Amino acid sequence: MSDKPVALITGAGRRFGFELAKSLLAEGYHVIAHYNTSREGVAELEQQGATGVQADLTDTVAIRQMIATIRDVTDRIDIMVNNASCFFDNATVDSDPACLAAVFQVHVQAPYLLIKGLRELLQQASNPLVVNITDIYTDSPTTSHIAYCAAKAGLANLTKSFAKSLAPTIRVNAIQPGPILFLPEHDSEHRQKVLSETPLKVEGGLKPMIQAVRFLRDNTFITGEFLKVDGGRALQI
């Protein structure tokens, strides 16, 4: 086993998970990069030294196999980032029971199983940290994505519960992103509307999210906390 610090990132094949993985690799971490279908991004990370682990987080058997695989490749985890997500609106979950189930499986069940299943590896690190990626809509849900917001609220509750139960050994915090990086399907009208409702009036990009992870890592007196990275948007929703 290596002496490098180890980071486990779920949903590491694209967007924030991918950029965070690259950043931590550059800092000297051994990154365990989870993915479900975004193989291309993880293949790029593997070329930089990451270990790719595939698992469908809607499948409890796959999650338990993922935990076993991680135990085979490392004896510690310094940072766990529960980032994987599925973003379904009301119409989608109403028409497809599998999508409704997936929202809660990916955002609540999978983080729960991963934290519980990898607790012993976290305890082997000198400053172990779990970061759960929730959402500003956890506190003020949007009516267009009811199930998604409820699932993210469940993840927020898990954050508080694990922060209590795993202290003082393991710290557990959450980041609540706002308009960090628009999705490809967001048209210019939607983007302009969102930015007009955001006090700082800009799309944040992924760098502030990476900085937030570093802040939570480096400040060892913070647990059970929720850090908004949203340009002030939560003030106006």
FIKELUM-633251 format. One line per 3 residues: number of its first residue (from 1); for each residue x, y, z of N, C-alpha, C, O. Coordinates in pm, whole numbers. Example, Ala and Ser with C-alpha at 12.3 -4.5 7.8 and 13.67 -1.06 7.14 Angstrom:
<sites>
1> 1319,-569,780,1230,-450,780,1320,-330,780,1424,-332,846 ~ 1285,-225,708,1367,-106,714,1290,3,787,1341,114,804
</sites>
This chain:
<sites>
1> 83,-119,0,0,0,0,88,126,0,196,128,60 ~ 42,229,-66,117,354,-78,99,440,46,2,427,121 ~ 197,531,68,187,628,176,110,753,134,89,843,215
4> 69,760,9,-6,876,-39,-141,887,32,-201,785,68 ~ -189,1010,54,-327,1024,101,-422,973,-7,-391,978,-126 ~ -537,925,35,-632,860,-57,-764,936,-57,-817,971,48
7> -815,961,-176,-945,1025,-191,-1037,935,-272,-1000,887,-379 ~ -1157,913,-221,-1261,842,-295,-1363,944,-340,-1418,1019,-259 ~ -1388,949,-470,-1485,1043,-527,-1587,964,-607,-1550,893,-701
10> -1714,975,-572,-1818,912,-653,-1860,1009,-763,-1856,1131,-744 ~ -1898,954,-875,-1935,1037,-989,-1815,1116,-1040,-1826,1236,-1066 ~ -1701,1048,-1055,-1576,1117,-1089,-1552,1126,-1239,-1448,1177,-1281
13> -1644,1078,-1319,-1621,1073,-1463,-1651,1201,-1538,-1619,1213,-1656 ~ -1714,1299,-1470,-1752,1421,-1542,-1771,1536,-1445,-1780,1517,-1323 ~ -1776,1655,-1499,-1808,1778,-1428,-1726,1793,-1299,-1604,1776,-1302
16> -1790,1823,-1186,-1717,1851,-1063,-1632,1733,-1017,-1516,1751,-980 ~ -1689,1614,-1018,-1612,1497,-972,-1484,1478,-1050,-1380,1446,-992 ~ -1491,1498,-1180,-1374,1484,-1268,-1269,1589,-1236,-1151,1557,-1222
19> -1310,1715,-1226,-1215,1823,-1200,-1156,1813,-1060,-1038,1842,-1041 ~ -1236,1772,-962,-1183,1752,-827,-1079,1639,-827,-974,1651,-764 ~ -1109,1532,-898,-1014,1420,-906,-882,1466,-966,-775,1432,-915
22> -887,1543,-1073,-764,1592,-1135,-685,1681,-1039,-563,1673,-1032 ~ -758,1764,-966,-692,1854,-871,-622,1776,-760,-509,1807,-723 ~ -690,1675,-707,-631,1597,-598,-516,1510,-648,-418,1488,-576
25> -526,1460,-769,-414,1386,-827,-291,1476,-836,-179,1432,-808 ~ -312,1602,-876,-201,1696,-888,-140,1728,-751,-23,1766,-743 ~ -218,1712,-645,-168,1736,-509,-99,1613,-451,-46,1618,-340
28> -98,1504,-525,-28,1385,-477,-117,1279,-416,-66,1184,-355 ~ -247,1292,-430,-339,1192,-376,-346,1069,-467,-328,1079,-588 ~ -371,956,-407,-419,840,-482,-571,853,-488,-638,843,-385
31> -623,875,-606,-766,897,-623,-834,769,-668,-795,708,-768 ~ -936,728,-594,-1023,618,-635,-1145,683,-699,-1227,746,-631 ~ -1156,668,-829,-1256,740,-908,-1372,649,-944,-1361,563,-1032
34> -1484,668,-875,-1603,589,-906,-1674,646,-1028,-1674,767,-1050 ~ -1733,558,-1106,-1818,599,-1218,-1922,492,-1240,-1908,377,-1197 ~ -2029,531,-1309,-2128,434,-1353,-2117,414,-1504,-2085,305,-1550
37> -2143,521,-1581,-2135,512,-1727,-2030,603,-1788,-1995,587,-1905 ~ -1977,698,-1712,-1883,796,-1768,-1741,739,-1770,-1651,790,-1703 ~ -1724,635,-1847,-1597,563,-1853,-1485,648,-1913,-1370,640,-1870
40> -1518,731,-2013,-1416,807,-2084,-1340,900,-1990,-1217,907,-1994 ~ -1414,971,-1904,-1349,1061,-1810,-1261,987,-1712,-1150,1031,-1682 ~ -1308,874,-1662,-1228,798,-1565,-1106,736,-1632,-1001,724,-1569
43> -1118,698,-1759,-1001,647,-1831,-892,753,-1836,-774,722,-1824 ~ -932,878,-1855,-834,988,-1853,-771,1002,-1716,-650,1024,-1705 ~ -850,989,-1611,-797,997,-1475,-702,881,-1446,-600,898,-1379
46> -735,763,-1497,-649,647,-1477,-511,669,-1540,-410,623,-1486 ~ -507,739,-1652,-379,769,-1716,-293,859,-1628,-171,863,-1643 ~ -358,933,-1537,-287,1022,-1445,-259,954,-1310,-205,1016,-1219
49> -298,826,-1299,-265,751,-1178,-383,712,-1092,-364,645,-990 ~ -504,750,-1129,-622,715,-1050,-656,567,-1067,-615,502,-1162 ~ -734,517,-971,-790,382,-980,-940,396,-1007,-1013,451,-925
52> -985,347,-1120,-1126,354,-1155,-1204,238,-1096,-1158,124,-1095 ~ -1323,269,-1045,-1411,166,-988,-1551,190,-1043,-1609,296,-1023 ~ -1605,91,-1112,-1739,106,-1170,-1842,45,-1078,-1823,-63,-1023
55> -1954,116,-1061,-2066,62,-984,-2191,142,-1015,-2187,265,-1025 ~ -2301,72,-1029,-2433,133,-1040,-2483,156,-898,-2513,61,-827 ~ -2493,283,-858,-2528,313,-720,-2676,292,-688,-2719,315,-575
58> -2753,248,-785,-2891,207,-757,-2898,59,-717,-3005,9,-684 ~ -2786,-9,-722,-2779,-154,-700,-2698,-180,-572,-2577,-156,-569 ~ -2764,-228,-467,-2694,-249,-340,-2585,-356,-353,-2482,-347,-287
61> -2607,-455,-436,-2504,-557,-456,-2380,-495,-519,-2268,-527,-479 ~ -2400,-407,-616,-2288,-339,-682,-2213,-250,-583,-2091,-241,-589 ~ -2286,-185,-494,-2222,-99,-394,-2136,-183,-300,-2023,-144,-269
64> -2188,-295,-257,-2111,-380,-166,-1987,-437,-236,-1882,-454,-174 ~ -2000,-466,-365,-1883,-512,-441,-1782,-398,-455,-1661,-421,-448 ~ -1831,-276,-474,-1743,-160,-482,-1665,-142,-352,-1545,-114,-353
67> -1734,-158,-241,-1668,-147,-110,-1558,-252,-97,-1449,-223,-49 ~ -1587,-375,-140,-1488,-482,-133,-1368,-450,-222,-1253,-476,-183 ~ -1393,-395,-340,-1285,-360,-432,-1196,-251,-371,-1074,-259,-380
70> -1258,-152,-311,-1183,-43,-249,-1096,-98,-135,-981,-56,-119 ~ -1150,-189,-58,-1072,-250,51,-951,-326,-3,-850,-339,66 ~ -961,-375,-126,-850,-449,-186,-738,-357,-234,-623,-399,-242
73> -771,-231,-265,-671,-142,-326,-614,-40,-229,-513,24,-260 ~ -675,-23,-111,-621,72,-15,-654,29,128,-751,-42,151 ~ -571,73,221,-598,43,362,-641,168,438,-653,165,561
76> -664,279,365,-710,402,430,-782,490,329,-762,478,208 ~ -866,577,381,-929,681,300,-921,811,379,-969,820,491 ~ -858,911,319,-845,1041,384,-965,1131,356,-1011,1203,444
79> -1014,1126,232,-1128,1209,193,-1226,1122,113,-1187,1055,18 ~ -1351,1125,153,-1459,1063,75,-1554,1174,31,-1605,1249,113 ~ -1577,1184,-99,-1668,1285,-152,-1785,1215,-220,-1769,1155,-326
82> -1902,1222,-157,-2022,1164,-214,-2084,1266,-310,-2165,1350,-271 ~ -2042,1255,-435,-2076,1354,-538,-2174,1302,-642,-2243,1382,-706 ~ -2182,1171,-662,-2267,1115,-767,-2411,1163,-752,-2462,1177,-641
85> -2476,1189,-866,-2609,1247,-860,-2691,1207,-981,-2636,1171,-1086 ~ -2821,1212,-966,-2913,1202,-1081,-3020,1310,-1061,-3077,1323,-952 ~ -3047,1385,-1164,-3128,1505,-1154,-3253,1487,-1240,-3252,1517,-1360
88> -3361,1437,-1177,-3485,1409,-1250,-3596,1502,-1204,-3613,1525,-1084 ~ -3670,1556,-1299,-3782,1643,-1264,-3905,1561,-1230,-3905,1438,-1239 ~ -4012,1631,-1192,-4135,1562,-1149,-4190,1471,-1257,-4229,1358,-1228
91> -4193,1519,-1380,-4252,1440,-1489,-4177,1309,-1508,-4237,1205,-1534 ~ -4045,1315,-1494,-3964,1195,-1515,-3990,1091,-1406,-4012,974,-1436 ~ -3987,1133,-1281,-4007,1036,-1173,-4152,989,-1167,-4179,878,-1121
94> -4247,1073,-1212,-4386,1031,-1213,-4414,926,-1319,-4502,842,-1303 ~ -4339,931,-1429,-4363,839,-1539,-4277,713,-1532,-4305,615,-1601 ~ -4172,716,-1449,-4079,603,-1445,-4044,572,-1299,-3964,643,-1239
97> -4103,467,-1242,-4074,431,-1103,-3926,406,-1076,-3879,429,-964 ~ -3853,360,-1177,-3710,335,-1159,-3634,465,-1134,-3538,468,-1057 ~ -3677,572,-1201,-3613,702,-1180,-3644,755,-1041,-3558,814,-975
100> -3767,736,-997,-3803,779,-862,-3718,706,-758,-3666,767,-665 ~ -3704,575,-776,-3621,497,-682,-3475,540,-689,-3408,550,-587 ~ -3426,567,-811,-3286,602,-828,-3249,730,-755,-3139,740,-700
103> -3339,827,-753,-3311,954,-686,-3274,930,-539,-3179,989,-488 ~ -3349,844,-474,-3323,817,-332,-3208,718,-313,-3135,726,-214 ~ -3193,625,-405,-3084,528,-394,-2948,595,-411,-2854,566,-336
106> -2936,683,-509,-2808,747,-538,-2772,851,-433,-2656,861,-392 ~ -2871,929,-389,-2841,1041,-299,-2845,1006,-150,-2783,1074,-69 ~ -2916,900,-114,-2930,866,28,-2873,727,58,-2785,713,143
109> -2923,627,-10,-2883,490,21,-2734,467,-5,-2665,412,81 ~ -2685,509,-121,-2545,483,-155,-2448,552,-58,-2356,487,-8 ~ -2465,683,-30,-2375,744,68,-2381,676,204,-2279,659,271
112> -2501,637,245,-2515,568,374,-2432,439,374,-2355,415,468 ~ -2447,359,271,-2375,231,266,-2224,252,254,-2147,178,313 ~ -2183,352,177,-2040,376,159,-1974,426,288,-1866,381,324
115> -2040,518,356,-1984,567,482,-1976,455,584,-1874,439,652 ~ -2083,378,596,-2083,267,692,-1981,160,652,-1907,109,736 ~ -1978,127,524,-1893,17,478,-1745,49,476,-1662,-41,482
118> -1711,179,468,-1571,219,460,-1525,294,584,-1419,356,583 ~ -1604,289,687,-1571,360,811,-1434,321,864,-1357,407,907 ~ -1403,193,862,-1275,148,917,-1157,205,839,-1053,234,897
121> -1173,221,707,-1065,278,627,-1050,427,656,-938,479,659 ~ -1161,496,676,-1154,637,713,-1082,654,847,-1005,748,865 ~ -1107,564,939,-1046,574,1072,-895,554,1069,-827,587,1165
124> -843,499,960,-699,478,949,-625,604,907,-502,609,914 ~ -698,708,862,-635,833,822,-618,924,943,-687,908,1043 ~ -525,1020,934,-499,1109,1047,-602,1221,1057,-625,1273,1166
127> -663,1259,946,-763,1366,946,-875,1331,849,-894,1401,750 ~ -949,1223,875,-1047,1175,778,-1166,1271,766,-1215,1327,864 ~ -1211,1286,642,-1318,1380,610,-1413,1317,509,-1371,1259,409
130> -1542,1331,537,-1646,1297,439,-1712,1428,397,-1751,1509,481 ~ -1724,1447,266,-1793,1564,211,-1909,1514,127,-1889,1443,28 ~ -2030,1551,166,-2149,1516,89,-2192,1637,6,-2201,1748,58
133> -2217,1616,-121,-2261,1725,-208,-2413,1727,-208,-2478,1640,-266 ~ -2469,1827,-142,-2615,1839,-135,-2661,1943,-237,-2629,1930,-355 ~ -2734,2044,-195,-2787,2142,-289,-2846,2257,-208,-2891,2236,-95
136> -2846,2378,-264,-2910,2488,-194,-3060,2466,-182,-3125,2525,-95 ~ -3116,2381,-269,-3260,2353,-263,-3295,2257,-150,-3413,2227,-128 ~ -3194,2208,-78,-3221,2130,42,-3303,2209,142,-3393,2156,208
139> -3272,2338,154,-3338,2423,252,-3465,2488,198,-3558,2517,274 ~ -3469,2511,68,-3585,2577,7,-3617,2506,-124,-3576,2551,-231 ~ -3690,2394,-117,-3707,2308,-235,-3783,2374,-349,-3874,2454,-327
142> -3743,2338,-470,-3816,2382,-588,-3929,2284,-616,-3912,2163,-597 ~ -4042,2332,-661,-4157,2245,-686,-4145,2165,-814,-4227,2077,-838 ~ -4045,2193,-897,-4030,2120,-1023,-3949,1992,-1008,-3950,1906,-1096
145> -3877,1978,-895,-3793,1860,-871,-3815,1813,-727,-3721,1811,-647 ~ -3936,1775,-695,-3973,1745,-557,-3895,1627,-501,-3840,1635,-391 ~ -3889,1518,-575,-3819,1398,-526,-3669,1426,-511,-3608,1385,-411
148> -3611,1493,-607,-3468,1527,-601,-3437,1609,-477,-3342,1579,-404 ~ -3517,1712,-452,-3493,1797,-336,-3510,1718,-206,-3434,1738,-111 ~ -3610,1629,-202,-3631,1548,-82,-3513,1454,-58,-3472,1433,56
151> -3459,1398,-167,-3344,1308,-152,-3221,1384,-104,-3148,1335,-18 ~ -3198,1502,-159,-3084,1582,-114,-3103,1624,32,-3005,1634,107 ~ -3227,1649,73,-3253,1679,214,-3221,1558,300,-3171,1572,412
154> -3250,1439,249,-3212,1317,320,-3062,1306,337,-3013,1265,443 ~ -2987,1342,232,-2841,1341,241,-2791,1445,342,-2693,1422,413 ~ -2859,1558,348,-2823,1659,448,-2844,1606,589,-2763,1631,678
157> -2952,1533,609,-2978,1475,740,-2873,1369,775,-2827,1361,889 ~ -2835,1289,676,-2727,1192,697,-2599,1263,740,-2526,1214,826 ~ -2573,1378,679,-2453,1454,713,-2452,1488,861,-2350,1470,928
160> -2563,1539,911,-2571,1575,1053,-2559,1451,1142,-2487,1452,1241 ~ -2629,1345,1104,-2628,1225,1187,-2490,1161,1195,-2445,1123,1303 ~ -2423,1150,1080,-2290,1091,1080,-2189,1184,1147,-2094,1136,1210
163> -2207,1315,1134,-2116,1407,1203,-2122,1384,1354,-2020,1392,1422 ~ -2241,1355,1405,-2256,1324,1547,-2199,1187,1582,-2123,1173,1678 ~ -2237,1088,1504,-2205,950,1543,-2059,912,1517,-2005,825,1585
166> -1995,977,1420,-1857,941,1387,-1754,1029,1456,-1634,1002,1449 ~ -1799,1134,1521,-1707,1219,1598,-1654,1140,1719,-1726,1054,1770 ~ -1534,1167,1766,-1444,1272,1717,-1347,1225,1609,-1260,1301,1568
169> -1362,1102,1563,-1261,1046,1471,-1276,1097,1329,-1177,1135,1265 ~ -1400,1099,1278,-1425,1132,1137,-1514,1255,1130,-1618,1261,1194 ~ -1471,1354,1051,-1553,1473,1031,-1642,1454,907,-1600,1393,809
172> -1763,1505,914,-1859,1492,804,-1922,1628,779,-1985,1685,868 ~ -1906,1679,659,-1961,1809,621,-2027,1799,485,-2018,1696,418 ~ -2093,1906,445,-2161,1909,317,-2132,2040,244,-2109,2144,307
175> -2134,2034,113,-2127,2153,28,-2259,2163,-47,-2309,2066,-103 ~ -2315,2285,-47,-2441,2312,-115,-2414,2400,-237,-2407,2522,-224 ~ -2399,2341,-355,-2372,2423,-473,-2496,2494,-526,-2608,2447,-510
178> -2472,2607,-590,-2576,2679,-662,-2545,2675,-810,-2513,2568,-862 ~ -2551,2788,-881,-2526,2790,-1026,-2377,2781,-1056,-2314,2879,-1097 ~ -2321,2662,-1036,-2178,2640,-1056,-2145,2620,-1203,-2057,2686,-1258
181> -2216,2528,-1266,-2189,2494,-1406,-2319,2448,-1469,-2371,2341,-1437 ~ -2373,2530,-1559,-2499,2496,-1622,-2489,2366,-1701,-2382,2331,-1751 ~ -2601,2297,-1712,-2608,2175,-1792,-2622,2211,-1940,-2669,2320,-1972
184> -2581,2122,-2030,-2591,2152,-2174,-2733,2185,-2219,-2752,2263,-2312 ~ -2833,2126,-2153,-2972,2149,-2194,-3028,2282,-2145,-3141,2318,-2181 ~ -2954,2355,-2066,-3000,2486,-2019,-2981,2590,-2129,-2867,2621,-2166
187> -3090,2644,-2179,-3080,2744,-2285,-3043,2881,-2227,-3037,2899,-2106 ~ -3018,2977,-2317,-2970,3108,-2273,-3073,3179,-2188,-3037,3254,-2097 ~ -3202,3159,-2217,-3307,3223,-2137,-3303,3174,-1992,-3313,3253,-1898
190> -3287,3042,-1976,-3278,2985,-1842,-3154,3038,-1769,-3161,3075,-1652 ~ -3043,3041,-1839,-2919,3086,-1777,-2930,3231,-1732,-2888,3266,-1621 ~ -2986,3315,-1817,-3001,3457,-1782,-3094,3474,-1663,-3070,3559,-1577
193> -3200,3393,-1658,-3294,3403,-1546,-3225,3366,-1415,-3238,3436,-1315 ~ -3151,3255,-1417,-3084,3210,-1295,-2982,3314,-1248,-2975,3346,-1130 ~ -2903,3366,-1341,-2800,3462,-1303,-2861,3593,-1254,-2804,3660,-1168
196> -2977,3630,-1310,-3043,3753,-1265,-3092,3738,-1121,-3109,3837,-1050 ~ -3114,3614,-1078,-3161,3587,-942,-3046,3553,-846,-3069,3518,-730 ~ -2924,3562,-895,-2805,3531,-816,-2732,3661,-784,-2689,3730,-876
199> -2716,3696,-658,-2656,3825,-623,-2522,3854,-692,-2498,3967,-732 ~ -2434,3753,-706,-2304,3780,-768,-2309,3779,-920,-2210,3814,-984 ~ -2423,3739,-980,-2451,3756,-1124,-2359,3679,-1218,-2349,3714,-1336
202> -2292,3576,-1169,-2204,3500,-1256,-2221,3350,-1232,-2265,3308,-1126 ~ -2185,3272,-1331,-2175,3127,-1318,-2044,3097,-1246,-1938,3139,-1291 ~ -2052,3024,-1135,-1936,3011,-1048,-1819,2935,-1106,-1704,2966,-1075
205> -1847,2833,-1190,-1741,2744,-1233,-1708,2643,-1124,-1764,2647,-1015 ~ -1617,2554,-1155,-1587,2444,-1063,-1477,2475,-964,-1466,2407,-862 ~ -1397,2576,-990,-1287,2610,-899,-1335,2641,-758,-1274,2593,-662
208> -1445,2719,-739,-1490,2745,-602,-1532,2619,-527,-1516,2612,-405 ~ -1584,2520,-598,-1620,2394,-534,-1496,2320,-486,-1494,2265,-376 ~ -1393,2318,-570,-1268,2253,-532,-1206,2324,-412,-1154,2261,-321
211> -1212,2457,-414,-1160,2534,-301,-1238,2503,-173,-1180,2501,-64 ~ -1367,2479,-187,-1450,2447,-69,-1409,2313,-9,-1405,2299,113 ~ -1379,2215,-93,-1331,2086,-42,-1199,2104,33,-1181,2049,141
214> -1109,2182,-25,-981,2206,42,-1000,2276,176,-934,2243,274 ~ -1092,2372,179,-1118,2445,304,-1167,2349,413,-1121,2354,526 ~ -1261,2264,377,-1314,2169,475,-1209,2068,516,-1208,2022,631
217> -1121,2034,425,-1010,1943,459,-913,2007,557,-871,1945,654 ~ -879,2133,531,-770,2197,604,-814,2256,738,-731,2273,828 ~ -942,2288,752,-990,2340,880,-1045,2222,959,-1157,2177,936
220> -965,2174,1052,-998,2048,1120,-1092,2065,1238,-1117,1970,1312 ~ -1146,2187,1256,-1239,2211,1366,-1382,2232,1314,-1463,2296,1381 ~ -1410,2180,1196,-1543,2194,1137,-1602,2056,1111,-1542,1975,1040
223> -1718,2029,1167,-1794,1908,1134,-1942,1938,1147,-1983,2024,1226 ~ -2023,1865,1069,-2167,1886,1071,-2209,2018,1009,-2318,2068,1037 ~ -2124,2074,923,-2149,2206,868,-2189,2198,720,-2155,2102,651
226> -2261,2299,674,-2307,2307,535,-2253,2436,474,-2285,2546,519 ~ -2172,2421,372,-2106,2534,310,-2172,2563,174,-2161,2484,81 ~ -2238,2676,164,-2302,2716,39,-2197,2774,-55,-2119,2862,-17
229> -2195,2725,-178,-2107,2776,-283,-2200,2811,-399,-2215,2734,-494 ~ -2261,2929,-391,-2376,2956,-478,-2388,3101,-525,-2490,3139,-582 ~ -2285,3182,-500,-2294,3321,-541,-2405,3398,-471,-2447,3503,-519
232> -2451,3348,-360,-2558,3412,-285,-2699,3376,-329,-2796,3433,-280 ~ -2710,3280,-421,-2842,3249,-478,-2942,3199,-372,-3062,3224,-383 ~ -2893,3129,-271,-2984,3077,-168,-3058,3190,-97,-3163,3167,-38
235> -3005,3309,-101,-3071,3423,-39,-3202,3460,-110,-3287,3528,-53 ~ -3216,3417,-234,-3325,3466,-317,-3415,3357,-374,-3492,3382,-467 ~ -3406,3236,-319,-3494,3130,-368,-3596,3093,-259,-3680,3005,-280
</sites>
